[in-house]
Amino acid sequence: MYCCGHPITRSEAQWFFKVGNISQDSLVDIEKRIRRNALVLALRYAGPLAILREHGIELEEDFKTPCEVCYHVATRGHRLDRSKLIKLARLD
């Protein structure tokens, strides 16, 4: 998983953070996936609140940490648009 925050300990959110399986994939391959992942890069360069804004996702609550934003996206069924993530990740 590309995150070390508390959402990865919650089974309902783990799918959002998973980029490989160390028992099946090499660490080099997993690292390459992380470095090419538009979501990871958008989180790094723009931040989770910018991702919500770009996708028109209304803030239903006051978030105190970036982890809460990611958990919200992972557990509320929001669909993220790859082209918008690429824009936020500064890959275009």
N, C-alpha and C positions, 0 to 999 in steps of 0.2 A: 504494500500500500504506500502511496506517495505522501501520506499524512501521518503525523505522529500525535495528532490531537485526540481529544476524547471521543469524537464521533466514530473512530474506527473500532472502539470497544463495544459499540452498539450494533448488534447483528443486522438490524433493519437498514443501517446506513453503509455497511461495509462494501456493498457492490459499487458504490460511488467512488471509492478510493482505490479499488483493486486494479493493479496493472500487471500482475503476473503471479505465478506460483513458484516459489523458490525450489520446491521439490520437483518441478517439471521444467522450469526455464532456467537458463543461466543468469547469474546476477548481471552480467554484461548486457544481455538482451533486455532484462527488466529495466536497467538504467537507460538504455537507448529509448525504450518506450516512454519512460518518464520525460526524457529530454525532448521528445517529439509530441507529447500530449498537449493538445490545444487547451484543455481545461486546466492542467497544471500550470502552463505558462500564463494563461489569463488570470489565474489566481495570484500568481507571482507578480505580474506587472500591473494589473488593474485592481485586483482585490475582489473579494466575494460580493461586496455591495454593488460594485460596478457591473458585475455579471447579472445580478438581479435587475438592476435598472435597465441594462441593455436588452434584457428579455421581457421587460414590462411586467415583472413579477412584483406585485404589491407587497409591501412590508406589513405583515400582519401583527408584528410585535416588535418591541425594541430589542435589538441584538446588542449584546455587550462584548462579544468576541467574534472573530472571523469563523471560529469553529461552529458557532451556533448558526451562522448563515449557511455553511456547507451542510450541516445536519438538516436544516430546513429544506434545502433543495433536494437532498438525497431521500428524504422521507415523505415529501409531499407530492411526488409524481410530476414535478416540473420537467418539461422537455427543454434541453438546451440546444441551441442552433450552432452547429459547428462553424459556420461562416462568421457568426457573431463572436464566437470564442477566438477564432483566428484573428479577427480584427482587434479584439482586446489584448490578445497575446503578442500583438505587433508582428505578426508573421506575414501579413499581406504586403 
